Amino acid sequence: MIDPALFEKIAAQLIAADQVEVEGALLPVRRTSSQRLKTVAFTSGGQKYQAIEQNPDKPSRWGQLARSGHQVVQFKNVANNRFVAVSVDGKVNVYGGRTPRAAG
């Protein structure tokens, strides 16, 4: 299960630092080989994920946001190689996810 609060913290750290702290572990921020985008691999809830800085050269709406100065980070599930969430300026949007409703 995706923890949006954790993903928000990871996105903020990925953009600003050389290390990301996840559940007490310090993980190094690396750069992709071709585009030199920041990335970090981490585990949450027994699942392996990869956070990747958005490529501003992509023609997608996420690329357009990155070009216009927004901080965009994509999150990929490593097991099935699918993007599961995106963070734009610190706000996480889970793809296909339903927001739990408050009781009452």
C-alpha positions as a Python dict, from the first residue, in 0.01 Angstrom:
ca = {
    (1, 'M'): (0, 0, 0),
    (2, 'I'): (128, 343, -93),
    (3, 'D'): (193, 588, 189),
    (4, 'P'): (140, 937, 37),
    (5, 'A'): (302, 1110, 337),
    (6, 'L'): (618, 903, 292),
    (7, 'F'): (620, 967, -83),
    (8, 'E'): (590, 1343, -16),
    (9, 'K'): (893, 1333, 215),
    (10, 'I'): (1094, 1131, -36),
    (11, 'A'): (1008, 1369, -323),
    (12, 'A'): (1115, 1675, -121),
    (13, 'Q'): (1443, 1512, -19),
    (14, 'L'): (1515, 1385, -371),
    (15, 'I'): (1496, 1736, -514),
    (16, 'A'): (1696, 1903, -235),
    (17, 'A'): (1958, 1657, -109),
    (18, 'D'): (2218, 1394, -198),
    (19, 'Q'): (2058, 1141, 39),
    (20, 'V'): (1703, 1039, 121),
    (21, 'E'): (1599, 913, 465),
    (22, 'V'): (1342, 632, 448),
    (23, 'E'): (1232, 461, 769),
    (24, 'G'): (1564, 534, 940),
    (25, 'A'): (1786, 435, 647),
    (26, 'L'): (1989, 687, 445),
    (27, 'L'): (1973, 607, 75),
    (28, 'P'): (2196, 775, -185),
    (29, 'V'): (2041, 988, -459),
    (30, 'R'): (2187, 880, -791),
    (31, 'R'): (2165, 1018, -1144),
    (32, 'T'): (2030, 823, -1442),
    (33, 'S'): (2291, 746, -1704),
    (34, 'S'): (2134, 910, -2007),
    (35, 'Q'): (1929, 1209, -1890),
    (36, 'R'): (2115, 1271, -1560),
    (37, 'L'): (1786, 1282, -1368),
    (38, 'K'): (1787, 1232, -991),
    (39, 'T'): (1661, 894, -871),
    (40, 'V'): (1645, 685, -555),
    (41, 'A'): (1530, 327, -495),
    (42, 'F'): (1351, 248, -169),
    (43, 'T'): (1124, -7, -5),
    (44, 'S'): (791, 72, 160),
    (45, 'G'): (529, -172, 282),
    (46, 'G'): (726, -466, 143),
    (47, 'Q'): (724, -318, -210),
    (48, 'K'): (1025, -180, -397),
    (49, 'Y'): (981, 162, -555),
    (50, 'Q'): (1192, 406, -751),
    (51, 'A'): (1146, 783, -728),
    (52, 'I'): (1257, 963, -1045),
    (53, 'E'): (1285, 1335, -1113),
    (54, 'Q'): (1062, 1426, -1410),
    (55, 'N'): (1238, 1480, -1742),
    (56, 'P'): (1138, 1834, -1849),
    (57, 'D'): (1203, 1747, -2215),
    (58, 'K'): (913, 1500, -2226),
    (59, 'P'): (601, 1626, -2409),
    (60, 'S'): (366, 1498, -2136),
    (61, 'R'): (178, 1726, -1900),
    (62, 'W'): (427, 1628, -1627),
    (63, 'G'): (715, 1736, -1851),
    (64, 'Q'): (535, 2062, -1922),
    (65, 'L'): (495, 2126, -1547),
    (66, 'A'): (866, 2052, -1492),
    (67, 'R'): (960, 2291, -1774),
    (68, 'S'): (754, 2566, -1614),
    (69, 'G'): (945, 2534, -1285),
    (70, 'H'): (735, 2289, -1084),
    (71, 'Q'): (907, 2012, -889),
    (72, 'V'): (775, 1687, -1037),
    (73, 'V'): (877, 1341, -913),
    (74, 'Q'): (736, 1016, -1055),
    (75, 'F'): (717, 697, -847),
    (76, 'K'): (752, 356, -1011),
    (77, 'N'): (676, 10, -870),
    (78, 'V'): (992, -185, -950),
    (79, 'A'): (819, -527, -956),
    (80, 'N'): (580, -446, -1240),
    (81, 'N'): (766, -145, -1388),
    (82, 'R'): (455, 77, -1366),
    (83, 'F'): (426, 432, -1245),
    (84, 'V'): (207, 438, -935),
    (85, 'A'): (215, 802, -821),
    (86, 'V'): (342, 1151, -896),
    (87, 'S'): (440, 1439, -670),
    (88, 'V'): (397, 1795, -794),
    (89, 'D'): (539, 2061, -565),
    (90, 'G'): (510, 1823, -271),
    (91, 'K'): (151, 1705, -328),
    (92, 'V'): (125, 1333, -410),
    (93, 'N'): (-134, 1196, -652),
    (94, 'V'): (-168, 816, -652),
    (95, 'Y'): (-256, 676, -996),
    (96, 'G'): (-578, 477, -997),
    (97, 'G'): (-589, 498, -623),
    (98, 'R'): (-896, 578, -425),
    (99, 'T'): (-869, 815, -136),
    (100, 'P'): (-998, 655, 185),
    (101, 'R'): (-1305, 830, 320),
    (102, 'A'): (-1322, 955, 673),
    (103, 'A'): (-1558, 763, 899),
    (104, 'G'): (-1872, 942, 995),
}
